[in-house]
Amino acid sequence: DSGVTQTPKHLITATGQRVTLRCSPRSGDLSVYWYQQSLDQGLQFLIQYYNGEERAKGNILERFSAQQFPDLHSELNLSSLELGDSALYFCASSVEDSYGYTFGSGTRLTVV
Amino acid sequence: GIQVEQSPPDLILQEGANSTLRCNFSDSVNNLQWFHQNPWGQLINLFYIPSGTKQNGRLSATTVATERYSLLYISSSQTTDSGVYFCAVALPNAGGTSYGKLTFGQGTILTVHP
């Protein structure tokens, strides 16, 4: 157990639907990062939150949004899902930016 | 954006062999990490090493920031070392921090046979 908890582990949903992925960071970590891993794009940075505020944005689609709550857990919302959104979604956390990341075990999303 | 190139793309070893994985990056970085993704998909942080040398058991890493490369050494490889090894880097922003936006290389797929 890495200390970063992601739920659910697996998710199968239909095109056009909306899902929410949840992440609880390691105790003491203020930064939460979301990454998408697909076969064709590799690991891509989506968004970072630090202590409740958005800090950096990557190639995140407008259909996707995220937030970090006062207890520091984070949620990634994916809407109007398309087949191409099928991927492994990882959450990671760190104390600060210039420290090592700890990744959760990921959520495998399958859009059918 | 920054480019990260890893070599070799694939590596097949017999148990007990040693190996060196390389990561080249195109710009100055202030954050460099090595990760191992095991066959079950878990990403394990091996090293945070923006410069210098570190060792952890059979694994060690060296980053020469001025020459923009990092090396990961695996000695006496075991079948459990199989998986994909990723190098990831982040650029410093104007304030000197990196905002943690890691750019990953495409990885080296390591297969260790018994």
Interface residues (C-beta under 8 A of the other chain):
Chain A: S2 S31 Y33 G42 L43 Q44 F45 Q48 R55 A56 G58 L88 F90 A92 S94 E96 D97 S98 Y99 G100 Y101 T102 F103 S105 G106 R108
Chain B: N30 N31 Q33 F35 G41 Q42 L43 I44 N45 F47 Y48 P50 F86 A88 A90 T97 S98 Y99 G100 K101 L102 T103 F104 Q106 G107
